[in-house]
Amino acid sequence: MVNQLIWLLSFFTLFSFLPVFAQGQSPLTVGAEQFEQYLPQVQDKKLALVVNQTSRVGEKHLVDALLEKELAIVKIFSPEHGFRGDADAGEQVANGTDPTTGLPLVSLYGKNKKPTAEQLQDVDVVIFDIQDVGVRFYTYISTLHYVMEACAENGKTLIVLDRPNPNGDYVDGPVLRSNYRSFVGLDPLPIVHGVTVGELAEMINGEKWLKGGLTCELFVVPVKNYTHSTSYSLPVKPSPNLPNDQSIRLYPSLCLFEGTRVSIGRGTTFPFQVIGYPDKRFGDFSFTPKSIEGMAKYPKLENEVCYGVDLRKKKPKKFNLSYLIDFYLKSDSKEDFFNAFFDKLAGNSELKEQIKAGFDEKEIRVSWVEDLLKYKAIRKKYLLYPDFE
C-alpha cells in the first residue's frame, strides 16, 4: 500500500508540470526544439548561451543537445538562481566551470548583470533560452534586456528561442514609472505584461528601450501552435520557489508581499501559495517557515508560527490586490507594514499610498487605466501569436 501511494505521488508530481492543451489543439513546439530554424545561422560560429534549468529540448538540456551537434559553445551565461536553478532568491551566483561539460560559467546576477565587452570578445552569436512567467519583476527579463544591450553595443547577434508565457492570457497592474527602474523592473511594463520573451525582445528593440536608443541584431524563433489563450503547464519549475502551476498563477499577486513584513511561504514546501504573519488575527491556517537549502536559506519570519490563508486549493484569480489590502487592514502596525522594496515591485509610489489612504481595489484600478491602454497599444505591434482578446 505504501509503495502504491509513493508511485501515485510520483505520477502526479511528474504530470503536474506537463503542458496542457485545449481539446483538438496541436502540441506546442518551443523555439529550442526547432533546430532547422536556427542551426543554419550558428554553424561555424562561436556561441554563448544564456540558459538555466528550463532550457530543455525534450529530455535534454539545450547545451547538451547543441554540443551533440558539434557546435562551438564557448561559454554559458547564467541568470538569477544560477545555471542549475538551485540558488536562493537574491543569492549571489559565482562564476565557475560546469562540471558536466567543462564550459566556463559566467554569472549575470550580482555585480555583473550585463555581459562585458571582454566577456563577448570571443563570441559571435548569443542564444537566449529561458522560461519566463510573464511578470515584470521576474528578473529573467531584466537579464534579457541587459544581454540585448550588450549585444547591441558589441555588434553581436542575439537569437531568442521562445517559450510560452504561463500568465500570457491577460495584461494587468500598474505600469512601471521610469524613476522606479531597478533589476526587478527595467522596462515600462505592467506587472503582468502579457508577452513571451520573444515578443518582449521585439518590443524592447522596436520601442528603443535600450540605453541610448540602441537596437541589437535580433532573431526570434517563435513557438509553434501557441496562442495567448493557450493553457500551459511548465515542464520544469522556473525557479526554486515556483514549484507548480498554482504558485505561478498566484505569483503576480503574492510577490508584492515581498515588499512587506508578511510571509508568502518561503521556507515551506508551498511557497507563493500561502500568506501569513505571527498574529492569529490574519487567519486560522498556520505554517512555520524553516531554512530549506536550495529554496530559502534565510526565509522571512524563520521559525515563527505564521497565521493566515491557504490558497493551494483555491482557483487563482488573475492579478488582484484583495489579499494585500486585507492584510494591511488587519495589521496592528501599519506604519512599518511596507518596506523599501515595495515601491520597486509596484513600479511606483502611488500604490502603497493608495492602500494606506483606504482606497479599495476598484478605485486603485482606475488609476492604471490610461497607462494600461497605452501599453496595450504598444504590445499589439509586437505580438507573434494570436491574442487572447
Secondary structure as the mmCIF struct_conf table of DSSP 4:
data_model
#
loop_
_struct_conf.conf_type_id
_struct_conf.id
_struct_conf.beg_label_comp_id
_struct_conf.beg_label_asym_id
_struct_conf.beg_label_seq_id
_struct_conf.end_label_comp_id
_struct_conf.end_label_asym_id
_struct_conf.end_label_seq_id
HELX_RH_AL_P HELX_RH_AL_P1 VAL A 2 PHE A 15
TURN_TY1_P TURN_TY1_P1 SER A 16 PHE A 17
BEND BEND1 LEU A 18 LEU A 18
TURN_TY1_P TURN_TY1_P2 GLN A 23 GLY A 24
HELX_LH_PP_P HELX_LH_PP_P1 GLN A 25 LEU A 28
STRN STRN1 THR A 29 THR A 29
HELX_RH_3T_P HELX_RH_3T_P1 GLY A 31 GLU A 33
HELX_RH_AL_P HELX_RH_AL_P2 PHE A 35 VAL A 42
TURN_TY1_P TURN_TY1_P3 GLN A 43 ASP A 44
STRN STRN2 LYS A 46 VAL A 51
TURN_TY1_P TURN_TY1_P4 GLN A 53 THR A 54
STRN STRN3 ARG A 56 VAL A 57
TURN_TY1_P TURN_TY1_P5 GLY A 58 GLU A 59
STRN STRN4 LYS A 60 HIS A 61
HELX_RH_AL_P HELX_RH_AL_P3 LEU A 62 GLU A 68
TURN_TY1_P TURN_TY1_P6 LYS A 69 GLU A 70
STRN STRN5 ALA A 72 SER A 78
TURN_TY1_P TURN_TY1_P7 GLU A 80 GLY A 85
BEND BEND2 ALA A 87 ALA A 87
HELX_LH_PP_P HELX_LH_PP_P2 ASP A 88 ASP A 88
TURN_TY1_P TURN_TY1_P8 ALA A 89 GLY A 90
STRN STRN6 GLY A 96 THR A 97
TURN_TY1_P TURN_TY1_P9 PRO A 99 THR A 101
STRN STRN7 PRO A 104 SER A 107
BEND BEND3 TYR A 109 LYS A 111
BEND BEND4 LYS A 114 LYS A 114
HELX_RH_AL_P HELX_RH_AL_P4 ALA A 117 LEU A 120
TURN_TY1_P TURN_TY1_P10 GLN A 121 ASP A 122
BEND BEND5 ASP A 124 ASP A 124
STRN STRN8 VAL A 125 ASP A 129
BEND BEND6 GLY A 134 GLY A 134
STRN STRN9 VAL A 135 VAL A 135
TURN_TY1_P TURN_TY1_P11 ARG A 136 PHE A 137
BEND BEND7 TYR A 138 TYR A 138
TURN_TY1_P TURN_TY1_P12 THR A 139 THR A 139
HELX_RH_AL_P HELX_RH_AL_P5 TYR A 140 ASN A 154
TURN_TY1_P TURN_TY1_P13 GLY A 155 GLY A 155
STRN STRN10 THR A 157 LEU A 161
TURN_TY1_P TURN_TY1_P14 PRO A 166 ASP A 169
STRN STRN11 ASP A 172 VAL A 175
HELX_LH_PP_P HELX_LH_PP_P3 LEU A 176 ARG A 177
HELX_RH_3T_P HELX_RH_3T_P2 SER A 178 TYR A 180
STRN STRN12 SER A 182 SER A 182
TURN_TY1_P TURN_TY1_P15 PHE A 183 VAL A 184
STRN STRN13 GLY A 185 GLY A 185
BEND BEND8 ASP A 187 PRO A 188
STRN STRN14 PRO A 190 VAL A 192
HELX_RH_AL_P HELX_RH_AL_P6 VAL A 197 GLY A 206
TURN_TY1_P TURN_TY1_P16 GLU A 207 LYS A 208
BEND BEND9 LEU A 210 LEU A 210
HELX_RH_3T_P HELX_RH_3T_P3 LYS A 211 GLY A 213
STRN STRN15 GLU A 217 VAL A 221
HELX_LH_PP_P HELX_LH_PP_P4 PRO A 222 VAL A 223
STRN STRN16 LYS A 224 LYS A 224
TURN_TY1_P TURN_TY1_P17 ASN A 225 ASN A 225
TURN_TY1_P TURN_TY1_P18 HIS A 228 SER A 229
BEND BEND10 PRO A 235 VAL A 236
BEND BEND11 PRO A 238 SER A 239
TURN_TY1_P TURN_TY1_P19 PRO A 240 ASN A 241
BEND BEND12 ASN A 244 ASN A 244
HELX_RH_AL_P HELX_RH_AL_P7 ASP A 245 LEU A 254
HELX_RH_3T_P HELX_RH_3T_P4 CYS A 255 GLY A 259
STRN STRN17 THR A 260 THR A 260
BEND BEND13 ARG A 261 ARG A 261
STRN STRN18 SER A 263 SER A 263
BEND BEND14 GLY A 265 GLY A 265
TURN_TY1_P TURN_TY1_P20 ARG A 266 GLY A 267
BEND BEND15 THR A 268 PHE A 270
TURN_TY1_P TURN_TY1_P21 PRO A 271 PHE A 272
BEND BEND16 GLN A 273 GLN A 273
STRN STRN19 VAL A 274 TYR A 277
BEND BEND17 PRO A 278 ASP A 279
HELX_RH_3T_P HELX_RH_3T_P5 LYS A 280 PHE A 282
BEND BEND18 ASP A 284 ASP A 284
STRN STRN20 PHE A 285 PHE A 287
STRN STRN21 ILE A 292 ILE A 292
TURN_TY1_P TURN_TY1_P22 GLU A 293 MET A 295
STRN STRN22 ALA A 296 ALA A 296
BEND BEND19 LYS A 297 TYR A 298
TURN_TY1_P TURN_TY1_P23 LYS A 300 ASN A 303
STRN STRN23 CYS A 306 ASP A 310
TURN_TY1_P TURN_TY1_P24 ARG A 312 LYS A 313
BEND BEND20 LYS A 314 LYS A 314
HELX_LH_PP_P HELX_LH_PP_P5 LYS A 315 LYS A 317
BEND BEND21 LYS A 318 PHE A 319
HELX_RH_AL_P HELX_RH_AL_P8 SER A 322 LYS A 330
BEND BEND22 ASP A 332 ASP A 332
HELX_RH_3T_P HELX_RH_3T_P6 LYS A 334 ASP A 336
BEND BEND23 PHE A 337 PHE A 337
STRN STRN24 PHE A 338 PHE A 338
TURN_TY1_P TURN_TY1_P25 ALA A 340 PHE A 341
HELX_RH_AL_P HELX_RH_AL_P9 PHE A 342 ALA A 346
TURN_TY1_P TURN_TY1_P26 GLY A 347 GLY A 347
BEND BEND24 ASN A 348 SER A 349
HELX_RH_AL_P HELX_RH_AL_P10 GLU A 350 LYS A 356
TURN_TY1_P TURN_TY1_P27 ALA A 357 GLY A 358
HELX_RH_AL_P HELX_RH_AL_P11 GLU A 361 VAL A 366
TURN_TY1_P TURN_TY1_P28 SER A 367 TRP A 368
HELX_RH_AL_P HELX_RH_AL_P12 VAL A 369 LYS A 380
TURN_TY1_P TURN_TY1_P29 LYS A 381 TYR A 382
BEND BEND25 TYR A 385 TYR A 385
#
